[in-house]
Amino acid sequence: MIFLFLQGYTFGIDIVQKFLEINNIEHILRAHQLCHEGYQVLYDGKLSTVWSAPNYCYRCANLASILEIYDNGQKKFNVFDAAPENEHDNPSTQNNQTRVSNQTISKILTV
């Protein structure tokens, strides 16, 4: 039974493996799903999610990450936290101007 309020589907390792085989690829990289640690790796490293907005909406207290993939296939997640907030960086004080913040890398993880 499918409910109308669902916003997506969750697939298991069997579907992920079949998709990889049919498309002759080794890894699925996805985004646009909040990961509190900045990233998530599932199914023996075959599926990764990257989230690059630290402290999303100024209330989630989450980390963020950027994934580097090297020619040899090695993957490295650069995990970072939000920059310290100050009056200049607060969007409520900027009159709808685009905000660019500096983020500091807090740890680097290699998968």
N, C-alpha and C positions, 0 to 999 in steps of 0.2 A: 504494500500500500504506500503510495507517495502522497505526502501532504504538500499543499500549496506554499506553506511558509518556509519550506526548506530552501536553502540558498546554494546547495552544491551536493556533491556525492563524495563518499569516502570509498576508496578502493583498497583491496588487500594486495599482498605481495603477488598473488597469482595473476591478477589483472595487470599489475605493473610489469611483471616479468614478460607476460604475453605482449604487451605494448612495446617493450624494449626489443624483443625478438622480431616482431613484425616490421618494425621500423629500423632494424639493424643499428641500434644505438645502445650505449652502455649506461646512460644516466639520464634522469629527468630532473631538471632544475626548475623550480617554480617560485613564485613570489605572491605578494598581496594577501598573505594570511599572517596575522600577528603571531610572532614567536617570542615569548618572554625572554629567552636567552639569546635572541638575535638570529637564530637559525635552528633548523631541525633536520636531522638525517635519519631516514627510515630504510627498512628493508635491505639490510646489509650494504648500505651506502648507495643503493640504486636510485633513491629519491631524496632530494634535498629541497628545503624551503629556506629562502633568505628573506629577512625583514630588515629594511634599511632606515627605519624611522625611529630613533631612540625617544623614549618617553612619549609615545604616540598620544597626540591630542593633549599634551601636557598633563596627563593623568594616569597613564598605564604603567609607568615606572619600569618599562621594558628596556632591554639592551637592543642593539642593532648590529648588523654585520654587512660586510661586503665579501663576496666570494671571489678568490683568485683561482683560476684554473690554468695550470701550466701545460706546455706542449707534451710532457710525459704523462699527463692525466692526473697528476697530483692536484689536490684541492686544498686550499688554505682559507679558512674563515678569519677575517679580520673583524673582531668583535669590539664594539665601542659603546660608550654611554653618551648621554646628552651633555652638551657643554653646560657649565654652570649658568643658571639664569641670572640675568641682571636687567635693569630697567631698559637698557638699549635693546636687548634681545626679546623683550616681552612683546608679543604681537599686539596686545591691547594698547600699547603706547606708540604704535608705528603708523597710524593713519592708513591702514591697508597697503603698506609698501611690502614688497617681497623681502622676506627675512632670509639671510644666509648666516648659518651658525658654524662655528668651528667645533669639530668633534674630536675627542681624543681617543686614540686606540688604547683599550685597556688590556686586551690579551689577544694573542694570535694562536689559533688552533689549526693543526694540520690533520686532515682525514686521509 
